[in-house]
Amino acid sequence: MNAIKYFLSITLLLAVITGCKKESFDDTSFVNSGVSEPAKLSVLFNITQDNTGLVTIFPTGEGATIYDVYYGDGTESFVKVGQGKNTQHAYKEGVYTVKIVAHGIGGKTTELSQELTVSFKAPENLKTTLTTNGLTVNVGATADFETMFHVYYGDETTTNPEPYDSFLQDQTATHTYASAGSYVVRVIALSGGVATTTHEETIKVGRQIDLPLTFEDPNYDYTTSDFGGNVSSVVADPANAANKVLKVIKPAGAEVWAGTTLGTASGFANKVAVTAASSKMTARVYSPAAGLTIKLKLEDHAVAANAVETDAVTTVVNAWETLTFDFNNNSAGTPALNPAFTYDKASMFFDFNVGGSGKVFYMDDLKMTAPIQKISLPVTFDAPNTDYTVTDFGNNVSIDAADPTNAANKVKKTTKPGGAETWAGVTIGTAAGFPTKIPVTSAFAQMSLRVYSPAAGLTIKLKIEDHVDGSKSVETDAVTTVANQWETLTFNFLNNSVGTPVFNPVTNYDKASVFFDFNVSGSGKVFYWDDLKLVPAPSSVLGIPLDFQSTTLNYAFTDFDGGAVTVVNNPNASGINTSTKVAKMVKSSGATYGGSFLTLDNPIDFSTKKTFKMKVYSPRAGAKVLLKVENLTNGGISFEKEVNTTKANEWEELTFDYSAINTGNSYQKVVLIFDNGTSGDGSANYTFYLDDIILN
């Protein structure tokens, strides 16, 4: 609300009225050049309610330095009022035209004329107009004998004095509420006398509902529209009082087609994005019985005939379950899905086609289901809404499984049972392969796969091919080196297996198959596998991101005061970091700030990304990790952030907030200090590993 609200006297801010413009004809062109006349001219009237007719006049405008105020009561005399000042004048009852002439720099002027009614009689025939749009209400009013209106919006009734806005007839007062709800709006018509006239009206405001529908956001109007005898309301979740849900009762006597529209007749704020390729919606339902039909219907709120409906059946009793509604499977005898229609309204029918008997249902979380994606690189088995179907051949058996070292990680488990062919394998996906070509090139054609093998020395073959023509293929081998632990195997297709086709860069390689313990008959061996991906070609430029994987880049760290960094094999390729190479920092005795720095080939670009992330393997939680950047030649130009490790003997990703860095400076050195302020001793307790320094 604006500053007028706390005036003790009646105040009124008139809306800007475009007036006629008058320019001085004196020779002031040297001043006027490039100078506009005053704009957005308005006036504020403050009339006392004591039958004296005393009016205070506040002129305002942009680009004005002084105002001429003509009172409009029969004299052409005027008073000059400075910017931010006011003038007072006593009027008799009547209607007056107050004229304001604003003077700007260079002599240009703008005029405004505004009608002022001075009456000591109580206003009559008060009529109000209230319209809502989301959380906003617009208020207008008319009355006889009124001078102005006050509007109280009903959301600050405990404030004393209660705030209000003022407006004139033919003007509009606008207010936006903090949250959805019902409010009593009070409009008071005032004149110059003591008597007033009041009108009160209850309104309901809130943003129009939309997907996903959760019943939790205080900004939304969760009005629902029942039909056929249903009764619905927003209540506490029967299984979680902190969660709000929709309760629907289908009482005795309710029609077999009784239902509830989720919203008003206007439906959702936006069209439901349902298509033939993305045709599913889900809703959580809490049902009193299993085996009950729940119908979900979509329609055009403006054209009810443009509708589609489908059914789902409950499977549990008095417990939440997620039902899926596939509009590609429309209910028998109803129109099929037509994506060209504007489906923007949804209704649910609980226990459809059965007369009401008092059953009580709860529902929540209506939303679109993301379309199922085809398997594609990188293959992790963790991406949501992805079809991770694999295709066995030669009597292999592959299933979904949990990582044997990390139950939270999803992997594939392949068994090569007794009797399986020597060439038994598994295609990663279906016979259709990946949706796009595998981007291997003649310059660098490598892929990697994490494998958990029952023994070392077993041959693992990876084959890629054109899914349309299997003769167009290339395959290569790798050999396991450890037993019953994860390792990352690299497959170089430029080194094709003996007697097989060589790599051809023009071939559309879009399908991959892996052969465990190749050329050996099945004997029940079990393999776990994960993370099939391309090995990126090595960079020729040392910069961010840093992953220490390149065999051509020179990771030439400069150690200082007891710190020492080398690039080594990953001591624990697990969890979030399965890369083969990492950096190792050993902090020996020396300065408490002992560390190391790496000089990059070019300055770091902080123009759009200002958050560093770095994977760290620490011997203990609570170790301090300082990441600092410096200018190439002036160490005084720098920025640093320090965070603490939270895990011991496990890879974790630390985040360094560089949002406050001065991007006008140049930074080309990356400085690393562990446990700054404490001398190291070179032991395992002061040995750290780091990897994957990236900028987000």
Order of alpha helices (4+ residues) and beta strands (2+ residues): beta-beta-alpha-beta-beta-beta-beta-beta-beta-beta-beta-beta-beta-beta-beta-beta-beta-beta-beta-beta-beta-beta-beta-beta-beta-beta-beta-beta-beta-beta-beta-beta-beta-beta-beta-beta-beta-beta-beta-beta-beta-beta-beta-beta-beta-beta-beta-beta-beta
